[in-house]
């Protein structure tokens, strides 16, 4: 029995590509419950990895990743959520607080404020531009004397005793309410000690470090921390440090990181014949006659049509909290370092055991 | 008689916590004193050419990735992983190969190599896609 395939979504150019991929000597990839394990060497398959960016805005990206395994796509997603390092306020010193919110409450709120820093990265040797589009002149930070392209270190990896500018970005918040109306304390009052290296990602124009006002046209708004009445005071020193979402969600750069799988619809010859007019009427020609494939019969046995998942095709949506640009979250989620780490340790262990065995 | 209160020992010199809760970063970071090895290899005594790797401070991200990558390998008879306990940040990866050469450790090594190659491709493809957009 001959089958044809109809790609339900996004069928235009890449229609049937998932079927084309299983041409030749490939095993029945569409057979349900088949034993995995392909005769195609993986390195040949990776040649087909394709990415198409569908939409890119200031705070979200949608792209289609095709040609890789579900486990790879899922690893990417998991790393985006939990293992892309960012800066977040981790230690708070409350010098004065007479507001209605107690110290812990305000500390928690401060911790959840997304902080933008391009210098939040794995490893401190790598030099990166400290802001977008400015890779030529770095200079040094007048406050700390540090080069502006010096990435932040993990506090635990730093050679300082407690904190230092290499691993910590400090913030000061000092507000007193002297007016009759309610005063809203927002991240506008959260003054960074290293304003070029790390600052609250509350929608201010990132390219212009002198501008501390949010870009309202881009939906920017300062983040509300607490409201005060006349006579109340708040004085806080807060330290932001590098961390990952696995430790606490405040370090996660993503609001959303999901992928969806497109469906594939496979018709039997009989059904296709009855629908031919409908199929041919499609201006995008999402369906066309295909070679008969015995293994597809095994898939849908006696069914006249079946809906399956489009294999090796993932539609990602990633939204940023503002801590990183969305495309950067994806770039930094490529988890090669993790794997290399495991590999190096594996080789070291085995070498060590062999050495012991020989001795 | 009232016993004088003696606080328990500090968990680590830098933390000021007085309870035996593990540090939050212990879920992803190996201790500084090298008391925990990232990878340990246990040979299976019952089955030929099989090992169990215990990979510390890793989870489903790496576990599933390596498992699927190993299953792509024709030389690999079996590969599976599990998280033995949800509160312990370690995974076990079991691998069995058809023969001694390539053995299971070698198979894992090449699987990592292939995964890295795939991720390289993804990185390149993304850079191109971004430029095209």
Interface residues (C-beta under 8 A of the other chain):
Chain A: X36 X37 X38 X39 X42 X43 X46 X47 X49 X50 X51 X52 X53 X56 X63 X65 X68 X69 X70 X71 X72 X74 X75 X76 X78 X79 X82 X83 X156 X162 X243 X244 X246 X247 X248 X327 X330 X331 X334 X335 X336 X338 X339 X340 X341 X342 X343 X345 X346 X347 X348 X349 X350 X353
Chain B: X14 X24 X25 X27 X28 X29 X32 X37 X38 X39 X40 X41 X53 X55 X58 X59 X60 X61 X62 X64 X65 X66 X67 X68 X69 X71 X72 X74 X105 X108 X109 X112 X113 X114 X115 X116 X117 X118 X119 X120 X121 X122 X123 X125 X126 X127 X128 X129 X130 X132 X133
